[in-house]
Structure formats: C-alpha cells, structure tokens
Amino acid sequence: QVQVVESGGGLVQAGGSLRLSCAASAPSFNMYAMGWFRQAPGKEREFVAAISWNGGVTQYSDSVKGRFTIVRESAENTVYLHMNKLKLEDTAIYYCAVDLLAYGMGSTKVDQYDYWGQGTQVTVSA
C-alpha cells in the first residue's frame, strides 16, 4: 500500500505563512500526480492545489491562487504546500492525496485520488 503522511499543520495568525509537507512511501512516487484538499467543520472537502507527476503543471483553487504554492521535491519524495497570507477561512484539515494515474497532470476531483493521508490541522487565528 501507499502510505501518505502530511505534516506541518498548526496554529498561525492571519496574514502569516505555513508550509505543509506530504510524503509518500511508494517507490513510484515520482510517477504520480499529487493533490491537496481541505475540509472545514460542516463543509465539503474541497480542492486546494495539485501538481503533475513531474511537477511541471500546477493547479489551484480560486480561493488560494496567488497565496498558496505547491511544489514537489522528488529527491525527498515529498510535496509541499506553501501557504502565505493565510486567512481565517483557510482553517481546515488539510489532506494530501495520490492519484495513481501514471504520468497524471493532477485533478481537482476528490474521487480521482486513490490514497489519502490522515490530514493535518491548520488553524488561522485573528
């Protein structure tokens, strides 16, 4: 099985920055697109960002575009989500996911992803 582990969540003041990390155990990590999603209490899980298998293509939701950046460090088998200018509405559990479609470009759809981490809590305070 593919193990997906997120880390880096925590409490941050509005306007601040945070970096989330996502590590996957699969040796074929560099063959798959990765995505970040988030879910706030009582809300649907929503797309945040995705990155293609080789890091060449990225996608962002309108709500985070210009503030968040997704990158992958292949040598570390890790994908990062750099979050800047955080807002109260960014508060959520953030999930990292793996799309097993080989050489995929990434997807905004929850059901496109096959493996998910347990999530890491991001709380933005005023």
URMO-V877540 format. One record per pair of residues at least 24 apart in sequence whose C-alpha atoms are under 6 Angstrom apart, sorted by the first residue. I is the first residue (numbers start at 0). J is the second residue. Records with the same first field share a line. If there is no record, write none. Layout:
I = J, J
This chain:
1 = 25
3 = 115, 116
4 = 116
5 = 118, 119
6 = 119
8 = 119, 120, 121
9 = 121
10 = 122, 123
11 = 123
12 = 123, 124, 125
13 = 85, 86, 123, 124, 125
14 = 84, 85
15 = 84, 85
16 = 82, 83
17 = 82
18 = 80, 81, 82
19 = 79, 80
20 = 78, 79
21 = 77, 78
22 = 76, 77
30 = 101, 102
31 = 98, 99, 101, 102, 103
32 = 98, 103, 104, 105
33 = 96, 97
34 = 95, 96
35 = 94, 95
36 = 93, 94
37 = 91, 92, 93, 94
38 = 91, 92
39 = 91
46 = 107
49 = 105
50 = 105
51 = 103, 104, 105
52 = 102, 103
87 = 123
90 = 121, 122, 123
91 = 121
92 = 118, 119, 120, 121
93 = 118, 119
94 = 118
